[in-house]
Amino acid sequence: MLRMLRLTINGTAVEPFRKNIVGYLTPLFFGGMLSFLLAGCSTTSHSSAKLNVMPLPENGAYFVNAIDLDIAKNNLVPSVESLSALLPDQVEELEAFIARPEIAELSKRYQLVRFINNKMVNFNYEGLNYNAAQAWQNKSGNCMALAMLTYGVAKHLNVRAVFQVVHSAPLLTHISNDLVVTSDHVRTFLYETDAGGVYINGSEFTVIDYFPDRNDRTGAVVSEDEFLAMFYRNLAADALLANDLTLTYSLLEKGLQLAPKYIPLINMMAVVHRRVGDYQVADAYYQYGLQFESNSLTLLSNYNYSLYSQGKVLEADAIYQQLIQLENETPYGWYSMAQEATRQQDYFAAEAFLKKFINNSPYYHQAYYELAKVQNAQGKVLSAKKTLEKALELTSMGKSQQKYLAKLSWLKQSNSPSHR
């Protein structure tokens, strides 16, 4: 995908960087087979005092003991300061750049913009979670690495950086039995240190959007701590993909110290505890997260799966009824839930979940194959045949055509009454 970095000053686009960047967006992780996402409200009663308290680290005895036995693991968890820190030779290069006569006369904000522009030449967007110094050294990284590099330079130049989440067209990058991967990214607002907040009081700002698209939807402005927590989330996701659960736990713990109400971190912490069989602590994290986002598909789905795994059928069924009525703009949990229902031979539920997924993501051909299988298992032979024909039609398309369908679906959702 080719997406060009764009700069905006007070809402007006200025000349874009000349270098196109090739790559894919920062991966976000949604619980596959209901291991990594899903969440919602539990119908079991819990006291508000209990819900307001995050499960204590010592409650997760498995990970506490594992870290005690492997102290070296902590060396793999970067400090908050190291994420944005620049190396001494990088600081020298930066100081030399802003000392140039044509740069020295600019405000600090524009000095930063010119420097990042210069750094983007021959920058290779590889989707790796580099910190600021690594992104500079390697001339590569994903959008979070680029944002961290901008943040590091901004701190050195005393420029205020504010981050906003941007939701891109929901192209699936990976689905397996264990994980669903999709993407979004952040853009950075740059202010002089005496400026106000985003869009406040007409203060001048510059927006750096590393991979802009006219169909993107802007999300919430996040605090500095939450931005840093997002970076730990990405590092933890890398560790989880590698099945290094102790490192995953350590990274999540670090992130939660910064943003204790950040749902992706809470959900992932529950997931890693469930994976080692510590259901009590896992469920405590689900209950803790649900108070902040009671209709979260990610939390609800994973909590539902956890309860079923423990034989708590009545509680799980109550959450299932809530799940089936949800409509969600990020539908990938439905795919995971359908796969789990298929394994349990609950073909009626699997069909319902797959249809919800396809209604939001009609370009993903694998979902049609799965739907045809569960329809056939119910004796709906004609429906299965028509579904299979649709799957074959999509399979024969090139990747560019499938991306077009994905964006078309995104546009239709954006223009629906519920998004106006």
Residue pairs with C-beta under 8 A, 6 or more apart in sequence:
1 22
1 23
1 24
1 211
1 403
2 20
2 21
2 22
3 20
3 21
3 210
3 211
3 212
3 213
4 16
4 17
4 20
4 21
4 212
5 16
5 17
5 19
5 21
5 120
5 208
5 209
5 210
5 211
5 212
6 13
6 16
6 17
6 207
6 208
6 209
6 212
7 13
7 14
7 15
7 16
7 17
7 113
7 117
7 206
7 207
7 208
8 14
8 206
8 207
8 209
9 204
9 205
9 206
9 207
10 202
10 204
10 205
17 117
17 120
18 121
19 120
19 121
19 122
19 123
21 120
21 123
21 124
21 125
21 210
21 211
22 124
22 125
23 124
23 125
23 126
23 127
23 142
24 127
24 142
24 173
24 183
25 127
25 142
25 143
25 168
25 183
25 184
25 185
25 211
26 127
26 129
26 142
26 143
26 144
26 183
26 184
26 185
26 234
27 127
27 173
27 174
27 181
27 182
27 183
27 234
27 237
28 181
28 182
28 183
28 184
28 237
28 264
29 36
29 37
29 179
29 180
29 181
29 237
29 240
29 264
29 268
30 36
30 37
30 38
30 179
30 180
30 181
30 182
30 298
30 330
30 332
30 333
30 336
31 37
31 38
31 179
31 180
31 267
31 271
31 298
31 301
31 302
31 305
31 333
31 336
32 175
32 176
32 177
32 178
32 179
32 180
32 336
32 339
33 177
33 178
33 305
33 336
33 339
33 340
34 301
34 302
34 304
34 305
34 333
34 336
34 337
34 340
35 178
35 179
35 271
35 274
35 275
35 302
35 305
36 178
36 179
36 180
36 240
36 267
36 268
36 271
36 298
36 302
36 336
37 180
37 267
37 297
37 298
37 299
37 301
37 302
37 332
37 333
37 336
38 267
38 296
38 297
38 298
38 299
38 300
38 301
38 302
38 303
38 304
38 305
38 323
38 333
38 336
38 337
39 263
39 267
39 286
39 289
39 290
39 293
39 296
39 297
39 298
39 299
39 300
39 301
39 302
39 303
40 290
40 294
40 295
40 296
40 297
40 299
40 300
40 301
40 303
40 304
40 319
40 322
40 323
40 326
41 290
41 294
41 295
41 300
41 319
41 322
42 286
42 287
42 290
42 303
42 315
42 318
42 319
43 315
43 318
43 319
44 315
46 287
50 287
51 287
51 288
51 290
51 291
52 291
53 288
54 256
54 260
54 266
54 285
54 288
55 281
55 284
55 285
55 288
57 63
57 64
57 253
58 64
59 280
59 281
59 284
60 249
60 273
60 278
60 281
61 278
62 273
62 276
62 278
63 245
63 246
63 249
63 250
63 272
63 273
63 276
66 73
66 246
66 249
67 73
67 74
67 246
67 249
67 250
70 246
73 246
73 247
73 250
74 250
76 247
76 250
77 247
77 250
77 251
77 254
78 131
78 235
80 228
80 254
80 258
82 131
83 131
83 132
83 148
83 152
83 228
83 231
84 131
84 132
84 148
84 151
84 152
84 155
85 131
85 132
85 133
85 152
86 94
86 132
86 133
86 136
86 152
86 153
86 156
87 133
87 136
87 137
90 133
90 136
90 137
91 156
94 115
94 153
94 156
94 157
97 103
97 111
97 114
97 115
97 118
98 104
98 111
98 115
98 157
103 111
103 114
103 115
104 111
106 114
107 192
108 157
108 158
108 159
108 192
108 193
109 159
109 190
109 191
109 192
109 204
109 205
109 206
110 206
111 157
112 150
112 153
112 154
112 157
112 159
112 190
113 190
113 206
113 208
115 153
116 149
116 150
116 153
116 208
119 136
119 139
119 149
122 139
123 139
123 140
123 146
124 138
124 139
124 140
125 140
125 141
125 142
125 143
125 146
126 140
126 141
126 142
127 141
127 142
128 138
128 140
128 141
128 142
128 145
129 141
129 142
129 144
129 145
129 231
129 234
129 235
129 238
130 138
130 140
130 141
130 142
130 145
130 148
131 145
131 148
131 231
132 145
132 148
132 149
132 151
132 152
132 153
133 152
134 141
134 145
135 141
135 145
135 146
135 148
135 149
136 149
141 149
142 234
143 185
143 186
143 210
143 211
144 185
144 186
144 230
144 231
144 234
146 210
147 163
147 186
147 188
147 210
147 227
148 231
150 161
150 188
150 190
150 208
151 161
151 188
151 227
153 159
154 160
154 161
154 190
155 161
158 193
159 190
159 191
159 192
159 193
160 190
160 191
160 192
160 193
160 195
161 188
161 189
161 190
161 191
161 224
162 188
162 189
162 190
162 191
162 197
162 198
162 221
163 186
163 187
163 188
163 189
163 221
163 222
163 224
163 227
164 186
164 187
164 188
164 189
164 198
164 218
164 219
164 220
164 221
164 222
165 184
165 185
165 186
165 218
165 219
165 220
165 222
166 184
166 185
166 186
166 187
166 209
166 216
166 217
166 218
166 219
167 184
167 216
167 217
167 218
167 219
168 183
168 184
168 185
168 211
168 213
168 215
168 216
169 213
169 215
169 216
169 406
169 407
169 410
170 182
170 183
170 330
170 331
170 332
170 360
170 361
170 406
170 410
171 182
171 183
171 403
171 406
172 180
172 181
172 182
172 332
172 361
172 364
173 181
173 182
173 183
174 180
174 181
175 181
175 332
175 335
175 364
175 366
177 339
179 241
180 332
180 333
180 335
180 336
182 330
182 332
184 219
185 210
185 211
186 222
186 227
186 230
187 207
187 208
187 209
187 210
187 212
187 218
188 207
188 208
188 209
189 198
189 205
189 206
189 207
190 205
190 206
190 207
190 208
191 203
191 204
191 205
192 204
195 203
195 204
195 205
196 203
197 203
198 205
198 221
215 407
215 410
215 411
215 414
217 414
222 230
223 259
225 258
225 259
226 258
226 259
226 262
228 255
228 258
228 259
229 255
229 256
229 258
229 259
229 262
229 265
230 262
230 264
231 255
232 251
232 252
232 254
232 255
232 258
232 265
233 252
233 255
233 262
233 264
233 265
233 268
235 251
236 247
236 248
236 251
236 252
236 255
236 265
236 268
237 268
239 245
239 247
239 248
239 251
240 248
240 268
240 271
240 272
245 272
245 275
245 276
248 268
248 272
249 269
249 272
252 265
252 268
252 269
252 272
253 269
255 262
255 265
256 262
256 265
256 266
256 269
259 265
261 292
263 289
263 292
263 293
263 296
263 298
263 299
264 298
266 285
266 288
266 289
266 292
266 299
267 285
267 286
267 289
267 296
267 298
267 299
267 302
269 285
270 281
270 282
270 283
270 285
270 286
270 289
270 299
270 302
270 303
270 306
271 282
271 302
273 279
273 281
273 282
273 285
274 282
274 302
274 306
274 309
279 306
279 309
279 310
282 306
283 303
283 306
283 307
286 299
286 302
286 303
286 306
287 303
289 296
289 299
290 296
290 299
290 300
290 303
293 299
295 322
295 326
297 323
297 326
297 328
297 330
297 331
297 333
297 334
298 333
300 319
300 322
300 323
300 326
301 323
301 333
301 336
301 337
303 319
304 316
304 319
304 320
304 323
305 316
305 340
307 313
307 315
307 316
307 319
308 316
320 349
323 337
324 349
324 352
327 356
328 334
328 360
329 360
329 413
331 356
331 357
331 359
331 360
331 361
332 357
332 361
334 353
334 354
334 356
334 357
334 360
335 353
335 354
335 357
335 364
335 367
335 370
337 349
337 353
338 349
338 350
338 351
338 353
338 354
338 357
338 367
338 370
338 374
339 350
339 370
341 347
341 349
341 350
341 353
342 350
342 370
342 373
342 374
345 377
347 374
347 375
347 377
347 378
348 378
350 370
350 374
351 371
351 374
351 375
351 378
354 367
354 370
354 371
354 374
355 371
357 364
357 367
358 364
358 367
358 368
358 371
360 409
360 413
361 367
361 406
361 409
362 405
362 409
363 394
363 402
363 403
363 405
363 406
363 409
364 394
365 391
365 394
365 395
365 402
366 391
368 387
368 388
368 390
368 391
368 394
369 388
369 391
371 387
372 384
372 385
372 387
372 388
372 391
373 384
375 381
375 383
375 384
375 387
376 384
394 402
394 405
397 405
413 419
